[in-house]
Amino acid sequence: MTPTIQPGRRRFIQGGAAASALASVGAPLYAQSAELTFKWANNIPLTHPSNIRIKEAVDAIKAESKGKVEIQIFPNNQLGGDTDMLSQVRSGAIDIFPLSGLILQTLVPLAGINGLAFAFKDYGTVWSAMDGELGAFIREAIGKVGLHTFDRCLDNGFRNITSSTKPINTAADLQGFKIRVPVSPLWTSMFKAFGAAPTGINFSEVYSALQTKVVEGQENPLAVIETAKLYEVQKYVSMTGHMWDGQWILANGKRWSATPADVRTLITKHVTDAVIKQREDIRKLNLGLEETLKGKGMVFNKPDPASFRDTLSKAGFYKEWREKFGNDAMAKLEKYSGTLA
Ligand code: X2X
């Protein structure tokens, strides 16, 4: 019996391997160029662990697909600020884009829930929640707006406040403090509840906003403060650890479902691998970065979280967000965080 040829069912990568074997016998060079290209864009420099690990994944995907699948990385807001990149991943101008759940909140309200102040006491709790029931619940909500979400999110980190004017020791120091926050309802609400004067600014504009003193301060994990060189325009780091933030890796839904299944599996495998390594990098980096940043002239202090938490409670912050997220969602979070009030 002669084998039936079913081109529609041929696996993309196998087909590619056969094609490139032919191509190597004196065929023109273009036959070896990638057949599927994806644009991956983000908001941070190439030196940040997220980009270092994603670059490794991209190289592995290219090698394993024999050059057929190529992901191009556009780091450091080259394709626009976060708000703009979010529109582009929805329209398909960008294929893959990691974004903080809190910024995604403008589109998927529930996605901000992990940013509730002081929800997570440590990384163990963060990953149980985000790789567990809470994360699954959030991904389901993201799926409803036509975006594919990879199962595991990148670590951005626990966030700390920096300032060019003064250290923040207690919540009272935040009264009237001009602080940049990412463009997100939860972030703005949190800093208003602290009594500060927050302005929503995309990360692409943060360095210049700090340099020109449009704002006095901002808040970010140490790995971002270091790789984006914010130490050049900020003096104090107050280790408030007021919230944990991570990035969901989003893909344009149509592009993703039109991608052959074996390519999706290949990309997912290497991206997941990169995320696991990236999380470990950030954890280790954060342990050593205090010394590095002190060496750049930054001054550190470690505030007691109590005054910050009390201020938020008294301002009705947790009550307001419990109503917005709803009891079901809050129950999923509080399974890991304990009661937030
Ligand atoms: O915009 C920020 O502050 C950053 C870099 O932490 C995020 O991606 C949310």
Residues whose N, C-alpha, C, O or C-beta is under 5 A from the ligand:
A	BS01	X2X	S100 P182 F203 E219 N220 V224
